């Protein structure tokens, strides 16, 4: 028997196959174009979104070439140790920053005057020691400016350093602080004196802190149980490491600056 003859394709079937391949090609090409455009547009969209939702940061520390650090004390409760703290600071010729609440200013006006007379920074710690991130911008400004007026009336000092209670902040707090004419200040070295672990613990926590470096801001409290007894060793320990202790006003940049993602302040040059 002869080979079975395969029927030749009709013009119509050939045309259908060509049309199929053309349509498939168009679909694939369109998909590739969409992908290419998407990859190009997507990063731009992400960039815009991130820019709009960027978290604004207070000053945690400062980019500093010299070996300088700042000691700071939050004053919100008692004053039993304030006079002794001032004597120790005077003995070592060290200037620091005190962040005071409105209630503390009212209760201990003579201490406020003594702090100012000794040449230390007077800092604002809000009127009522609230969680500032839970307040509106207007309420934030009111919390700041009430203390501002009290201290100005008492000492003549125009404060411009603000530390949010509990270290609690959001973009609204940072914006309100700036609008009030203040710099928003945090810390990168926490002494943990408020935990009452004892003198040695406080000293070691500060002097051996992993974040301690040029431009560090150190958090302490004038009303913590062991702070007064630990202060002298902290001062000498920092000085033995070559650090000069300065008030925050002499550490931060007050002109044009920018912040990195860690809250480190850099001067714009």
C-alpha positions as CSV (number, residue, x, y, z in Angstrom):
1,X,0.0,0.0,0.0
2,X,1.2,3.6,-0.6
3,X,1.8,6.2,2.1
4,X,-1.3,7.9,3.4
5,X,-1.5,11.3,2.0
6,X,-1.6,14.1,4.6
7,X,-4.1,16.7,3.5
8,X,-2.6,20.1,2.7
9,X,-3.6,23.0,5.0
10,X,-6.2,25.3,3.6
11,X,-5.5,29.0,3.2
12,X,-8.0,29.6,6.0
13,X,-6.3,27.3,8.5
14,X,-2.9,28.9,7.8
15,X,-4.4,32.4,8.2
16,X,-5.9,31.3,11.5
17,X,-2.6,30.1,12.8
18,X,-0.7,33.2,11.7
19,X,-3.4,35.3,13.4
20,X,-3.1,33.3,16.6
21,X,0.7,33.9,16.7
22,X,0.3,37.6,16.0
23,X,-2.3,38.0,18.8
24,X,-0.2,36.0,21.2
25,X,2.8,38.1,20.4
26,X,0.9,41.3,21.0
27,X,-0.3,40.0,24.4
28,X,3.2,39.0,25.4
29,X,4.7,42.3,24.2
30,X,2.1,44.3,26.0
31,X,2.8,42.4,29.2
32,X,6.5,43.1,28.9
33,X,5.9,46.7,28.3
34,X,3.6,47.0,31.4
35,X,6.2,45.2,33.5
36,X,8.9,47.6,32.3
37,X,6.8,50.6,33.1
38,X,5.7,49.2,36.4
39,X,9.2,48.6,37.6
40,X,10.1,52.1,36.6
41,X,7.1,53.7,38.3
42,X,6.9,51.6,41.4
43,X,10.1,52.8,43.1
44,X,8.9,56.4,42.4
45,X,5.6,55.7,44.0
46,X,7.3,54.0,47.0
47,X,9.6,57.0,47.3
48,X,6.8,59.5,47.3
49,X,4.8,57.4,49.8
50,X,7.8,57.0,52.1
51,X,8.6,60.7,51.9
52,X,5.0,61.6,52.9
53,X,5.0,59.2,55.9
54,X,8.6,59.8,57.1
55,X,8.9,59.8,60.9
56,X,10.4,63.1,62.2
57,X,12.9,62.7,64.9
58,X,14.1,64.7,67.9
59,X,17.8,65.1,68.5
60,X,19.2,62.0,70.1
61,X,22.8,62.8,69.7
62,X,25.1,65.1,67.6
63,X,27.7,64.5,64.9
64,X,30.7,65.8,66.7
65,X,34.4,65.6,65.9
66,X,35.6,66.6,69.3
67,X,35.1,64.5,72.4
68,X,32.2,66.3,73.9
69,X,29.1,64.9,75.6
70,X,26.1,66.5,77.4
71,X,24.7,65.5,80.8
72,X,21.0,66.3,81.3
73,X,18.6,66.0,84.3
74,X,14.9,65.7,84.1
75,X,13.2,67.5,87.0
76,X,9.6,66.5,87.5
77,X,9.2,65.4,91.1
78,X,11.2,66.1,94.2
79,X,14.1,68.5,94.9
80,X,15.8,66.7,97.8
81,X,19.1,66.2,96.0
82,X,19.1,69.3,93.7
83,X,21.3,71.4,96.0
84,X,23.9,68.6,96.3
85,X,23.8,67.9,92.6
86,X,24.6,71.6,92.0
87,X,27.5,71.5,94.5
88,X,29.0,68.5,92.8
89,X,28.7,70.1,89.3
90,X,30.3,73.3,90.7
91,X,33.1,71.3,92.3
92,X,34.0,69.9,88.9
93,X,33.2,73.1,87.0
94,X,30.7,71.2,84.8
95,X,27.6,72.7,83.2
96,X,24.6,70.6,82.3
97,X,21.0,70.9,81.3
98,X,17.9,70.6,83.5
99,X,14.5,69.9,81.9
100,X,11.8,71.1,84.2
101,X,8.0,70.6,84.3
102,X,5.7,73.5,85.1
103,X,4.7,71.9,88.4
104,X,8.4,71.6,89.5
105,X,9.0,75.2,88.6
106,X,6.1,76.3,90.7
107,X,7.1,74.2,93.7
108,X,10.8,75.0,93.7
109,X,11.3,78.4,92.2
110,X,14.5,79.0,94.2
111,X,16.0,75.9,92.7
112,X,15.2,77.2,89.2
113,X,16.9,80.5,90.1
114,X,19.9,78.6,91.5
115,X,20.2,76.5,88.4
116,X,20.1,79.5,86.2
117,X,22.5,81.5,88.4
118,X,25.0,78.6,88.2
119,X,25.1,78.9,84.4
120,X,23.3,75.6,83.6
121,X,20.8,75.2,80.7
122,X,17.1,75.6,81.7
123,X,15.1,73.2,79.6
124,X,11.4,72.6,79.2
125,X,9.8,69.3,80.2
126,X,6.1,70.3,79.6
127,X,3.5,71.7,81.9
128,X,1.9,68.5,83.1
129,X,4.2,65.7,82.2
130,X,1.7,64.1,79.8
131,X,2.2,61.7,76.9
132,X,2.6,64.4,74.3
133,X,1.9,62.1,71.3
134,X,-1.7,61.8,72.5
135,X,-2.2,65.6,72.3
136,X,-3.0,67.9,69.3
137,X,-0.4,70.3,68.0
138,X,-2.2,73.2,69.8
139,X,-2.2,71.3,73.1
140,X,1.5,70.5,72.6
141,X,2.3,74.1,72.1
142,X,0.2,75.1,75.1
143,X,2.1,72.5,77.3
144,X,5.4,74.0,76.2
145,X,4.5,77.7,76.4
146,X,3.0,77.5,79.9
147,X,6.4,76.5,81.3
148,X,8.2,78.9,79.0
149,X,6.3,81.8,80.5
150,X,6.8,80.7,84.1
151,X,10.6,80.3,83.7
152,X,10.9,83.6,81.8
153,X,8.9,85.5,84.5
154,X,11.1,83.8,87.2
155,X,14.5,84.1,85.6
156,X,14.3,86.1,82.4
157,X,15.5,83.1,80.5
158,X,14.0,82.4,77.1
159,X,14.2,78.6,77.0
160,X,14.5,76.8,73.6
161,X,15.2,73.1,74.6
162,X,12.3,70.7,75.0
163,X,12.3,67.1,76.1
164,X,9.0,65.2,75.8
165,X,8.0,63.4,79.0
166,X,8.6,59.6,78.8
167,X,10.6,60.2,75.6
168,X,7.1,60.0,73.9
169,X,6.8,61.8,70.6
170,X,5.4,61.7,67.1
171,X,5.5,64.0,64.1
172,X,2.9,66.3,65.7
173,X,5.1,66.7,68.8
174,X,8.2,67.5,66.8
175,X,6.3,69.9,64.6
176,X,4.8,71.6,67.6
177,X,8.1,71.9,69.3
178,X,9.6,73.6,66.3
179,X,6.6,75.9,65.9
180,X,7.1,77.0,69.6
181,X,10.7,78.0,68.8
182,X,12.2,75.0,70.5
183,X,14.6,72.1,69.7
184,X,13.2,68.7,70.5
185,X,15.8,66.7,72.6
186,X,16.0,63.0,73.4
187,X,19.1,61.0,74.5
188,X,21.2,58.2,73.3
189,X,22.6,57.2,76.7
190,X,20.1,56.3,79.4
191,X,21.7,56.1,82.9
192,X,18.7,54.1,84.1
193,X,19.0,55.9,87.4
194,X,15.3,55.9,87.7
195,X,15.3,52.1,88.1
196,X,17.2,52.4,91.5
197,X,19.7,49.7,90.7
198,X,22.4,51.4,92.8
199,X,25.4,53.7,92.4
200,X,27.7,51.2,90.7
201,X,25.1,50.2,88.2
202,X,24.4,53.9,87.2
203,X,28.1,54.7,86.8
204,X,28.8,51.6,84.7
205,X,25.7,52.0,82.6
206,X,26.8,55.5,81.6
207,X,30.6,55.2,81.4
208,X,30.5,51.8,79.6
209,X,27.4,52.5,77.5
210,X,27.6,51.0,74.0
211,X,26.3,54.2,72.5
212,X,28.5,56.6,74.4
213,X,30.6,58.6,72.0
214,X,31.3,62.1,70.7
215,X,28.1,64.1,70.7
216,X,26.2,61.8,73.1
217,X,23.3,63.1,75.3
218,X,23.0,61.4,78.6
219,X,19.7,61.1,80.5
220,X,19.6,61.4,84.3
221,X,17.0,62.5,86.9
222,X,17.5,64.9,89.8
223,X,15.0,63.0,91.9
224,X,16.2,59.4,91.4
225,X,17.4,57.6,94.6
226,X,21.1,57.1,93.7
227,X,21.8,59.8,91.2
228,X,23.4,62.3,93.6
229,X,25.8,59.6,94.9
230,X,26.7,58.4,91.4
231,X,27.2,61.8,89.8
232,X,30.8,62.5,90.8
233,X,32.0,59.1,89.6
234,X,30.2,59.6,86.3
235,X,31.8,63.0,85.8
236,X,35.3,61.7,86.5
237,X,34.7,58.5,84.6
238,X,33.7,60.5,81.5
239,X,36.6,62.8,81.9
240,X,39.1,59.9,82.3
241,X,37.8,58.8,78.9
242,X,38.7,62.2,77.5
243,X,35.2,63.6,77.3
244,X,34.4,67.3,77.9
245,X,31.0,67.7,79.5
246,X,29.0,70.6,78.1
247,X,25.4,71.7,78.3
248,X,23.1,70.6,75.4
249,X,22.9,74.2,74.1
250,X,26.6,74.1,73.4
251,X,26.5,70.7,71.8
252,X,23.6,70.8,69.3
253,X,23.6,72.7,65.9
254,X,21.1,75.6,66.0
255,X,21.5,76.6,62.4
256,X,20.8,74.6,59.3
257,X,21.0,70.9,60.0
258,X,19.7,67.5,59.1
259,X,19.0,64.2,60.9
260,X,19.9,60.6,60.0
261,X,17.7,57.6,60.8
262,X,19.1,57.2,64.3
263,X,18.3,60.8,65.3
264,X,21.9,62.0,65.0
265,X,22.1,65.7,64.2
266,X,24.4,66.8,61.4
267,X,25.3,70.4,60.5
268,X,24.6,71.4,56.9
269,X,27.8,72.7,55.4
